[in-house]
Amino acid sequence: MTEPPDLAILLRKYIRERFDNKGSQALARRVNERFAEQPGVDFLTRNTIDNWLRGHAKNVREWEKLAAVAAVLGLSEPEADELLRAGGQLSIAEKRLSTERAIQQKIVACWPPTVADLSGTTSSDFTPNHTNGFIAVRPPSKEDADPIVESMPSQNQREQEGTTVTVYNTRRLLLLGGLLVLLALVVLASWQRLNAQPTPPPIPPEATALPFFIDDFTISGRWDLSEATYVAFNQKRLWFDTPVNGTRGWRADVVNPQWNVDMPISRLRFTVGLEMPLDQTWGSVGVQTECYSKRYADDDGDNDWLLVYIGGAQRTVWLEYTPMEEQMPVQKLHFNPIASGQPYTIDLIWTKPGVQVYVDDKLQGPVIPCLHPRQFNLNAGLNPGEQVRGYIDDFQVWK
């Protein structure tokens, strides 16, 4: 039996072909214009589409959202069936027999029930090809002197020529030494310039820069749990208790905000901790944002993202990002080692050059070239064989 295609690959393909690669923001806007049930309340968020495109959600829980995307993309019923199967759902014909809500009936009505044939086409495998380029530079060998052909002159002539050659060689050695010193100074200056980092921005005092959003997770209605299976609000914390990932790829429990910032974020601050036995294979808990850029500002559909987590196989605070996923490899940095049962306060502070990461008010690593984001989510992420139990607390956002 043929396995269904990967949801991320198939959806990315249809967006390129049927939506002129306009991107997730434009696609979410079109879906909400057509299917929003209440004014001002999004039926589908951009975060949800991005999570599908990044492979974070292998199975879609609310099938009507994926079907609404298929309708906006203008997919035929067989193509919509293929997309739904990739998300772990039944076909349009089977949904047509069991729809109850008005919005579900409205979405299914996009495909009249006269079409009976179901296509079994599958998308071709797509494997991003990231190539690291390295240029090895080796200075060419250099002869100290050209060959000299001498005749056999008289004694006085030989002495005079010997003195001339000695003076000439001395000058050449002095000139060569000066050039080597100059070259060393140029190399030193270049190395210092390449390794120099902008002065890291201090964490702004709370008295002069107040966050516009503060949450201690006592009000569950602020968060969308439709893409999170193993999440609960308990003791003023957002808890993730995700069992072993038995799939062959990355999976995530994703919690999106119920509201959109719609303007650049200058800072995120949150407390995060894991409660994990030492003999378990640790997953990770943390925050994901985009890496906003001119390319992303044009909403061209690239997946430009930043993860800041604690946990993982190396049990550290770690960061992963790519400003342009389709053009450069994923970059990963590991910071402080972490311990089970210990809370860590993480700050992400954006300035013009990029974002700085602080752990417990201590600067970590260089400036990351990811500019001010306009969206984020909280999630637990697991590689195959990993599990995780941890929480996020005291979440704050600055515009």
N, C-alpha and C positions, 0 to 999 in steps of 0.2 A: 504494500500500500504506500502510495506516494505521500511523503510528509508535506504539510502545508508550508508555503513559503514564509520566510521571516517577515514579521509585520513591518519592522523598520525599513527593510530593503524595498518591500512592495510599496509602502506608502511614499517613500522618497521617490520611487520611480513614477508613480502616478502624479505627484506634485510637479515633477519636472515636465511630464508630458502634457498634463491636462490643466495646469495652473500656471504655466509659463515660469515656474520656479520662483513665484513671488514671495514665498516664505510663510512661516507659521502664523505670524501676526496678521497678515492679510487674510489668510485662510480662516483663522478664528473669527475675524471680523465678519466675513461673508457668512459663516455658519450662524453667528449670533443675529445678524440682520434677517436671516431667513427663518430661524427656528427658536429664537429666544421666547420663553413663555411669559416673562414679566419684564416690563421696561426697566432698564438699568441693571438687570441681573443677567450675567453671562450664562448662556447655555453650555458653552465650551470655552475653556481658557487656552491661551497660547502655551502655557506651561504644559498642559496635558498633551498637546500636539508634539511639543518638543520632546517630552518623555517617550512618546511612541517612536519618534524619529531616532532617538538615541538608544533605543532598545532597552530602556529601563522597565518598561511594562510589556512583558511578553503576552499576557492575557488581559483583555479588556473586560472590565466588569460591567460597564454601562454600554451595552452594544449600540444603543440608539445614538450615542455621540459619534462613534466610528461610522455608523451608517449615514449620519448627517454629513460627515466629511465626504463620504462617497457620493452623496447626492450633489453637494456643491461642486465636486470635481467632475460631475457629469458622467460618472461611470455607468456602464450597462449593468443589468442585474447579474449576469455571470461574473463581471469584474467586481461588483460589490460583494457577491458571495465569496469570492476568493479573498478579498480584504477582510471580511468578517471571519472566515475560517482561520486566516493568519492570526487574528486576535483571539482565537479560541471560542468563537461563537458559531451559532447555527446560520443557515442561509436565510435570505429574505423571504422565500416561500414558506419556510418553517416559522419564521417570526410573524409572518402575516396571519398565521392561524392562532397565535397566542397573544397578540398585542391587546393591551387593555387601556393604557393611558392615551390621552388625546395626542400628545406629542409623538408617541411611538406610531400611532396610526397615521399621523401627518407625514412622518418620515417614510414609512413603508409605502404610502400612496405615491411616492416619487417613482415607483416602479409598478406599473399596472400589472394585474395578475394574469395577463394573457401570455406572458413569456414563460414557457415551460422548460426549455432546455437550459441546463446548467453547464457552464464551461469549466473544464478542468485544467485550464492553462496555469502554468506556474511561472513565476519570475525566475530569470537566470540569476545564478549566484553573483553577488557583488562583493568583492573584497577590496576595500580601499588600499591603495598602494602608496605607502609613505616611504620616501627614499631619503636617507641622510647623505648629504654630500660632504666629502672631505677632500681637501686639496693639500697635497704634500708639497711643500716648497723646499728645495735643497739648493743652496747657493752653489754656483759652478766653481770648479777649481780654477785657480788663477796662478799663472807662472810669475815668479818674481822678476825674471829678466828674460829678454829675448836672446836667442843664440848669438854668440859673437865669434866671427871668423877672423883670426889674426894671422898675419904673415910673420915672417921672422926678421924684424928690423934690427937696427944697431942697438948697442947697449943703452946709449943716452935716450934714443927714441923709445926703447922699451920702458926705461924708468919714467919718462914723461907720460907715456900712455898709461902706465900702472897708476901714477898719481891721479891722472884724470879719471880713470875707471873707479878708483877708490872714492874720490869726491862724488862722482856721479851716483855710485851705489849708496853712499851715505845719505845723499839727498833723497834718493828713492825710498830708502828705509824710513827716513823722517816723514816723508809725505805719506807713505803707507801707514805709519803709526798714527799720524794725525787723522787720516781717513777712518781708521779703525775706532779711534776714540769718538769721532763724530757719529759713526754708525751706532756705537754703543749708546750714546746719548739719545739718538733718535729712537732706538728700540726701547730704551728705558722710558722715554716720554710717552711712546705709544702704549706700552704696557700699563703705565699708570693711568692713562686716559681710558683705556678699555676696562680697567678694573675699578675705576672710580664710580661710586654710586651716589645719587642725589642724597642729600641729608634726609634721613628718615623722618617723616612727620611725627610730631608728638601726638599722643592720644589727647584729643581735646577735652578740657575739663567739663564735667557735667553741668557746672553752673553757667557756662557760657554757650554751650551747644546742647540743646535738649532734643531727644529723639521725638519724632512725630508719632511713632507707634511703639507701645510697650505691652508685652503680654507675658503673664505668668501661667498661662494655660489653664485658667479657671473657667474660661468661656469657650467651649468647644465649637460654638457656631462660627468662630472666626476662621476656621480651617476646613478645607475640603479633603475628606478621607476616602474619596471614591477610588483612588489608586493605591490605597494602603490597606493591606489585609491584616497585618499583625500590629496594630497601633491602638493605644488607649490613652485617655487622660486620667492621671492618677496622682494624688498628692501634689497638685500644682506643677505637674511635669507632663511632657509628652513622651510616653514610653514606647519603645520599639522592642518587640520580643519575637524575632523572626527565626524560624527553625532552619535547619541545614538546607542550603541551596542545592537541590538535587539535579538542577539543569546543567547544561554544558556551557553556559555563558553567564555573564553578569545579570543579576536581577536586583530590583530595588523596591522598597515600600516608600512611596512618595506622598508627602503631605504638602498640598499647595495652599496658599492663602486664598480666602474667599474674595479678596479685593485686589485690584491692580494698582501699582504705584503710579505708572504712567509718567514718571519723570525720573531723572538720574538719581540713583542711590549713592550717597557719599560714605555711608558706614553701616555695617551690620555688627551686632554684638550678641553673643549667646553663650550660655554655659552648657557644657556637654560632658557626659560621663558614661562609662561602661560598667556593667555588673556581670563579669564573665569569669567562670572558673579557668584556672591556668591550663587545664588539660583540654580545653576546647580550641577549635580553630576560629579565631576572632574575625568577625566581619567589621563593618565600619558604620559610624553614625556622624552626620554633619549637615552641611549646607551646600547647595548648588546654586550658582548664579550663571548668567551669561557673561561673556567678555565683549562688551559693547565696542563697536568699531565703526568706521565710516562704511565699511562693507556691510556690516550688520545694520547700520542705520538706514541703508537702502533696502533692507529687508530682502536680501537675495537668497535666503534659505540656508545659508551655511550654518553648521552647528558650531558655534563659538561659545565655549563654556569654561567654568572654573568650579572645581570641587575642593572643599576644605573639610577634612574628616579626622576623626580619631579612630584608632584600631587598625585592622588589617593584619596581614601576615607578619609584618615587622613591628606591630604594636607601637605606633608612633602617632604624633600629629603629622598629617601629610597633606600635600596639595597636588592637584593634577589640573592641567589646563591646556587649552589650545586656542589662540586667537583666531586661527583659520584652519579648521579641522581638515578641509580638503586640500590644503596646500602645505601644511607643516605637521610633523609628528606630534603626538601628545607629549607634553613635558610633565615630569613628576619630581617633586621635592619632598624629602622627609626631614622633619624637625625633631622636637622633643620626644623621647620615649614616654609612654604612658603606663599607668597601673590601673588595675581593676579597683572600683570603689572610690576613685579619686575624681572630683569634678575639675574641669578645666574651662577657663573663660577665654574665649577666642574673639578677637576683633579683626575685622576686615575694613581697612581705611583706604578710600580711593582719593588720589590726587591726580594732577594732570599727567604725570608719567605712567601711572598705573596703580596697583593695589599693594599695600603692605599688610603683612599678617603679624599679629601680636598674640602671644599665648601668655596668659596671666600677666599682662602689661609689659611683656618682654618682646622686643623685635625679633622676628624670625625670617632669615633669608633675605634675598634681594627684592627689589621692586619687580612685581610681576606685570608684564605689559598687557593687562586686561583693564579696559577703561570702564567708567561708571555703568553699572548694569541698570536695567529697568524691571527686572523680574528675579525671583528666587523661589526655591522650595527647600523643605527640610526632608531628609530621607535617611533610611538605612540601606546601605549597599553591600552586596555579598558576591564574591567570586564563587565558583563551584566548590562545594564542600565546606563553606564557611557558614557560621550562624552568629547571631548577635542579640544581646540584650543590653539596652542602654537608653538614655533619655536626653532630651534637650529642655533647657529651662531658661527663664529670664531673657526672652528674645526681644531685641530692640532694633529699630530701623531709623536711620537719619536720611533726610532728603538732601 
